[in-house]
Amino acid sequence: MIYISFNEASLIDDDSYIINLENYYNMIKNINKHKVVGNYYYTDKIYIIPFKNGSTLNDFLYDKRIDYDLRLGIKMHLDKSQKIDSNKFEGYIEYSNPKYNEYMDGFNISISKLEYFKILNVLSCDEWKKSTFKVDYVNLDGVKTNYEIENFSLINDYSKLIDENNLIIMSNISSGIDLWNKREELFPNLFFCGITKEQIYDLYDKSEIEAIIKKLFILQDYFKSADYYDGRKISARDESDSVKNDDKLKQQRLFELPNGEKKYFYEHISLNTISGAKRIHFLPCCSNKIAYIGYIGKHLKTANF
């Protein structure tokens, strides 16, 4: 969860806020290129708190003297972000910058999500360039707890964030139905065919769901950039000749594509779950940077199993 703070009061002079917002927008483009953020969050006050020169973010967005692409880019960034509903109070964070008499707006967040929370800001002064911020979390009863929140704006190694983002996603999926409903958001390069909906709907065990999600993330990360297929890079295997030459065995690997055409899904990736060994059978299509998922379930029969 990434909370946006524009820390307006510390923008030093009349023109620096434009430079800072331009730097901020370039930072956002780089972050989005790496696809490490699920949602950005902000409060509606972000539009009306004045910069030091007296103008607001609203003024910036509609000032025709400022580069159109910059204004449009930041507007689209905020439009795609999630405005925090002040009517659904769970708890809020307090943080102040006494040097510039500014603060982060109070916003709603449950304490269970706080460990995943990070601050994104425009790095307008030394106070906002610290690696972490010491904040107070205030719950429904007004009790304060001290926390440290990471400054997301200073992060350069996105590989760690990809892992963290995946953990956040998994923490919010508690059933197979949740997984199915979020499949397009989580796995844009994977297309789930025919019987996989029923197979995913039937998942109830949390550990089993997480094990399947981890394997699907491996497939997603691979196919979004693969120019050719090499199953060794994702520990995938082809079926043996004894399966391919047996009509009954290969029939079990025959699944229907979204266009109605049927294909053999011989490639598969293995996982062990609480209910035993499972397989995810898929059909690579690297020319389109996608893979079709045809089967998620128990180990299919082979000549020796």
Secondary structure, 3 states (H helix, E strand, C coil): CEEEECCHHHCCCCCHHHHHHHHHHHHHHHHHHHCCCCCEEECHHHHCCCCCCCCCHHHHHCCCCCCHHHHHHHHHHHHHCEECCCCCCCCEEECEECCCCEECCCCCCCHHHHHHCEEEECCCCHHHHCCEEEEEEECCCCCEEEEEEEEHHHCCCHHHHHHHHHHHHHHCCCCHHHHHHCHHHHCCCEEECCCHHHHHHCCCCHHHHHHHHHHHHHHHHHHCCCCCCCHHHHCCECCCHHHHCCHHHHHCCEEECCCCCEEECCEEEEEEECCEEEEEEEEEEHHHCEEEEEEEEECCCCCCC
